[in-house]
Amino acid sequence: CSFMLSAVIDMAFKDDILVEQHSFPAPNVASGSFVADVDLKCDHDWSPTKQELQVFSSLMHRLAEQNLKFERLVVSSDLAKAMFQDNQYKSQQIPSIAGNFQDKITLYRVGDYVDISGGPMVGNTSFLGRRCTIPVVHKIAHDGKPMFRFQGVALPKDVYLNHAAFSILEERASRINMAGLQTTTKSKPV
């Protein structure tokens, strides 16, 4: 789900807003949410409205309905560096990943979106069910750089839950997910 959320964030913003994907930490099911950390180059000047959050949720549904295959790609670190040359965070991550995996980088592609991930992934986007919500975007900082942590909650396809029960999951998913934040600080509101 984090990979799909990153793809949705990438496609949601207009071209005049640079979306620089930072990471999507390994899932921690106990946290109650999946996450994607993004640098939007706006120094925390954006606070998403309820309607904007609904747009992200809607885009997740649309991506799921496309039934797109997750394609695993293993490339050389040189090719990965070239592909992610415009992303300072991915460019910094590639050498350490390559050092651990014989100079190979595992990427996944869904539709036109490609990102670094060790996987595994589900077979295709249709595994995401009708219940998917992006309830919150937290302002965080990675190494002093302001970023946004998008958090979501979803159920797999063909798993049904009534509205009251799912609203409890949405509330839990709204709390800051601390996955990968051991060296990161939650930004204080201005």
N, C-alpha and C positions, 0 to 999 in steps of 0.2 A: 504493500500500500504506500509506503514511503516513496518508492520509485515513481509510482503513478502520481503521487502528490507533487513531486518535483517536476514531472512533465507538465502537469496542469498549471503550476505556478509559472513555468517557463512560457507557456502559451497564453496565459491570462493577461499579462501586462503588454501594453503597447510598445512599439519599437523604441520610443523615446525614453523608456525606463529600462535601464540596464539591470537585468536579473543575473546575478552571479551566484550560482549554486555553491554552497559551502560543503554541506554534508547531509546525509540522512543516517543518523546513528543506528547501530544494530537494534533491532526491535527488543523491547522489554515488555512482554505481555502484561506483567503485573502493573505497569504504569497506566494501562488503560487507554493508551493512544499511540499512534504512529506519528513520526515527525519528519520535517524537512527544514534545514537551516539555510537561510538565503540572505545575501547582502543585496539590498535594493538601491544602494548608493543614495539614500535620502536621509541619513543620520537620524532615524527614528521620527521623522516628521510625518509619518503616515500612521493613522490608527484606523483599521478597517471597520466599516459599518456592518451592521447585521446583513444588509443586502449584499455587500461585497463578499462576505463569508458564504452567503448562500450561492453566489456565483461560482466560487471554488467548489462547493459541494456539487453543484449542477454539472460543472465541467468534469468532475470525477465520474459522475453517472454517464455522461456522454462518452467518455473514454472507455468505460466498461462496456457500453453497448456496442462499441465498434469491434469487439471481439478480436483485438489485435494480439498477435503472438509476441511473446517475449523472446527475443533472439539473443543468444549468448555469443559474444565475440571475444576472442583472445588475440590481442595485438601486441606488437613490440612496444617497449617504452618510448622509442623514438616516434612512432606513429601516434601514440597517446599524447605525447608532449605537443606534437603538431596539432592534433585535434582540439586540445584544451589550452592552447597558447594564450587565448584571451581570458582565461579564468585563472586568476592568481592562486586560488585555493587548490584547485585540482592540479595545477602545475607543481605546487609544493608537495602534494600528496604522492604524485607519480614516482619519484625516485625511491621513497621508502617502500612502496608497494612492489616496485620492480625488484628491489634488493631482496625481498622475501620470496619472490616467485620467478626466479631464473630470467629476469628481465622481461617478463610478460605481464600484461595488464588485462584483467577481465572487465569487459564492458557489456552492457546490455542495451538493447534497442527495442523500443516499442513505438511503432509509427515512425515519425521523424526525430524522436527524442532519443539521444544516446547519453549514457552516463557511466561512470565507474561504479562497479559493485561486485563484491565477491559472490553475490547470490546466496542461496538459490532463489529462484523466482517461481511464481505460479506459471502454468502453461500459457495463459492468455488473460487479457484484461477482463473477460466476462466472468471470472471467478469472483469479482467484486459484486456484492449484492445491491439491492435497492436501498438498503439502509447504510448510508455513508454521509457523514457530516464533518465539515471542517469548522468546529465551533469557536476556535480562538487562534489568534496570532500573538505570541508573546514577544516583547522586545528584549533581546539578549545581547551579549557581546562575546565574541571569540577573540581572545588575545587583544582586547581593548577596542576591537572594531565592531561598531554597531551592526546588528543583524536582526532578522526576524525569524522566530521559530513558529512555523505553521504546524498545528496539531490537528489530527483527525481521528475519527473512530468509524469503524465499518464492520459489517457482518458479511460473511461469505454468501455467495449466491445460494438460494434455496434454504437459507436459515432465516426463520421469521421470529420476530419479537414484537410484542405490542408496544404502542407508543409510550406508555408510562414507563415500562422497563427500559426502553431504549433511551428515554430522556435521562435516566439515572446514569447510563453509560456516557451520554453526551456531557453531563455535568462533570463526571470524573475525568473525561478527556480534556476538559477545559483547564484543569490544574496543570501547572508547569510540569512537563515531563523532564526529569533531570538526566536522562540518558545522554552520555557524552558531555555533560556539563561540568565534570569535575575540575577542568581547567578553565571553565567559562563562568562568567558572572551574569546574573540577571540584572538587566539594566534598570536603574531607578527612573520612575516617571519624572518628567520635568515640570 
